[in-house]
Amino acid sequence: MSSMFCCCSIEWDSNSIMAILTFIALCVNIYLIIDERRPRLQFGIVKIGQAFYLKVKNVGTRTARNVKLVVEGEPVEHSLFPKIRDSFQFLKEHPFYVEAGAEKFFCICPDKLNHKKIDECGPWLEKDAEIPQWTEKYHNKDIHIKATYNCWFSEEEKFSVRGFISLAAYRVKDPTERVVESISNINETLKGKK
């Protein structure tokens, strides 16, 4: 009872209130600066060539260290290819780094095989007939992703392949196409300056 009476008997003048509000504003600003300058992982699914990949991108301004990635869900657990299941199991036990602005890609499943490039799909050819049925069955099933990094931050997402890859055509340019496009843009800029 006496402690409550003591708090109530404090005289709050405008200087005390301003000091407290300034301290709170300073704490909020420090938190916002730290939050702005941290790594931040973002997940998605992209189609590259004839396969779907889980994309892990660091959209933050610092390197994401000690990234522990857990990828679960029926598309991974019922993968036609033990190598894919094994790679996601490996990621659970082996942390990795993602530099600021960098992207890492992990194969989820093939969409279909391109028989013109048999050397690239050799290990998958024996399952060629099963791929369309598997794709149809698991495109709408959720993939659950949990990531922790820098011993402090965590992200958790749940989505399906079809959620990212709609019925519309979707294509990611390979690195050489991006370089050619950049060179063409530079060339056009230089021509315009002459």
C-alpha positions in Angstrom: 0.0 0.0 0.0 2.8 2.4 0.9 4.6 1.8 -2.5 1.5 2.6 -4.4 1.1 5.8 -2.3 4.8 6.6 -3.0 4.3 6.4 -6.8 1.2 8.6 -6.7 2.9 11.2 -4.6 5.6 11.8 -7.3 5.1 15.2 -8.9 5.3 14.9 -12.7 6.4 18.1 -14.2 6.7 18.7 -18.0 10.5 18.1 -17.9 10.1 14.6 -16.4 7.5 13.7 -19.0 9.6 15.0 -21.9 12.6 13.1 -20.7 10.7 9.8 -20.6 9.1 10.4 -24.0 12.6 11.3 -25.5 14.0 8.1 -24.0 11.2 6.0 -25.5 11.6 7.7 -28.9 15.4 7.0 -28.8 14.8 3.3 -28.0 12.3 3.0 -30.9 14.8 4.7 -33.3 17.6 2.4 -32.3 15.3 -0.6 -32.8 14.3 0.6 -36.3 17.9 1.2 -37.3 19.0 -2.2 -36.2 15.9 -3.8 -37.9 16.6 -2.0 -41.2 20.3 -3.1 -41.3 19.7 -6.8 -40.8 19.6 -9.8 -43.0 16.0 -10.7 -44.2 15.3 -14.0 -45.9 12.5 -14.3 -48.5 11.3 -17.6 -50.0 9.6 -18.4 -53.3 9.3 -21.0 -56.1 10.7 -20.4 -59.6 10.7 -22.5 -62.7 14.2 -22.7 -64.3 14.4 -24.9 -67.4 12.2 -27.9 -66.8 12.3 -28.0 -63.0 10.8 -26.1 -60.0 13.2 -24.7 -57.4 12.8 -23.3 -53.9 14.4 -19.8 -54.0 16.0 -18.4 -50.9 16.9 -14.7 -51.3 18.4 -12.4 -48.7 16.7 -9.0 -49.3 18.4 -7.5 -46.3 21.5 -5.5 -46.1 23.7 -7.9 -44.1 24.8 -11.5 -44.7 22.5 -14.2 -43.2 24.8 -16.4 -41.3 24.2 -19.9 -39.9 21.0 -20.4 -41.9 19.2 -23.5 -40.8 16.5 -24.4 -43.3 13.7 -27.0 -42.6 11.6 -27.7 -45.7 8.7 -30.1 -45.1 5.5 -31.1 -46.8 4.1 -33.7 -49.1 6.0 -32.5 -52.2 9.3 -33.0 -50.5 8.4 -36.1 -48.4 6.9 -37.9 -51.4 9.5 -36.8 -54.0 10.1 -39.2 -56.8 13.9 -38.6 -56.4 15.7 -39.7 -53.2 18.4 -37.2 -54.1 15.9 -34.3 -53.6 14.7 -35.7 -50.2 18.3 -36.2 -49.1 19.3 -32.6 -50.1 16.5 -31.1 -47.9 17.5 -33.5 -45.0 21.1 -32.3 -45.5 20.0 -28.6 -45.2 18.3 -29.4 -41.8 21.7 -30.5 -40.4 24.1 -28.2 -42.2 23.8 -24.4 -41.9 24.8 -22.2 -44.8 25.3 -18.4 -45.6 23.3 -16.1 -47.9 25.1 -12.8 -48.6 23.0 -9.6 -48.9 21.2 -9.6 -52.3 22.2 -13.2 -53.1 19.8 -16.0 -54.1 20.2 -19.7 -53.6 18.1 -22.3 -55.4 17.2 -25.8 -54.3 15.4 -28.3 -56.6 12.0 -29.4 -55.6 10.9 -31.4 -58.6 11.1 -31.6 -62.4 8.1 -30.4 -64.3 8.9 -32.6 -67.3 12.0 -33.9 -68.9 13.6 -32.3 -72.0 14.7 -35.3 -74.0 16.9 -33.2 -76.2 19.2 -32.7 -73.3 19.4 -36.3 -72.0 22.8 -35.8 -70.4 21.2 -33.3 -67.9 18.3 -35.5 -67.0 20.0 -38.9 -67.1 19.3 -39.8 -63.5 15.6 -38.8 -63.9 14.8 -40.7 -67.1 13.7 -43.9 -65.3 10.9 -41.9 -63.6 9.9 -40.0 -66.8 6.4 -41.6 -67.0 5.7 -40.8 -63.3 6.6 -37.1 -63.4 3.3 -35.8 -64.9 1.1 -37.7 -62.4 3.4 -36.6 -59.5 3.3 -33.0 -60.6 -0.5 -33.0 -60.9 -0.9 -34.6 -57.5 1.5 -32.4 -55.5 1.4 -28.9 -57.2 -1.4 -27.8 -54.8 0.1 -29.4 -51.7 1.7 -27.0 -49.2 5.5 -26.8 -48.7 6.2 -25.6 -45.1 9.5 -23.7 -44.7 11.1 -22.7 -41.4 14.4 -20.9 -41.3 16.5 -19.5 -38.4 19.6 -17.4 -39.0 22.1 -15.2 -37.2 21.1 -17.0 -34.0 18.3 -14.5 -33.6 16.0 -14.2 -36.6 13.5 -16.7 -37.9 11.1 -16.9 -40.8 8.2 -19.3 -41.5 6.2 -19.7 -44.6 3.7 -22.1 -46.2 2.8 -22.2 -49.9 2.4 -24.5 -52.9 4.1 -24.7 -56.2 1.0 -23.7 -58.0 0.7 -20.6 -55.7 3.8 -19.3 -57.3 3.7 -20.8 -60.7 0.2 -20.1 -62.1 -1.2 -21.4 -65.3 0.3 -18.4 -67.0 3.7 -18.9 -68.7 6.6 -18.3 -66.4 10.2 -18.2 -67.3 13.4 -17.1 -65.5 16.2 -15.8 -67.7 19.4 -17.7 -67.4 22.5 -15.7 -66.4 23.9 -15.5 -70.0 20.7 -14.0 -71.2 20.9 -11.3 -68.5 24.5 -10.5 -69.5 23.6 -10.2 -73.2 20.6 -8.0 -72.3 22.8 -5.8 -70.2 25.4 -5.5 -72.9 22.7 -4.6 -75.5 21.3 -1.9 -73.2 24.8 -0.4 -72.7 25.4 -0.6 -76.5 22.1 1.3 -77.1 23.0 3.9 -74.5 26.4 4.5 -76.1 24.9 4.7 -79.6 22.4 7.4 -78.3 25.3 9.5 -77.0 27.1 9.7 -80.3 
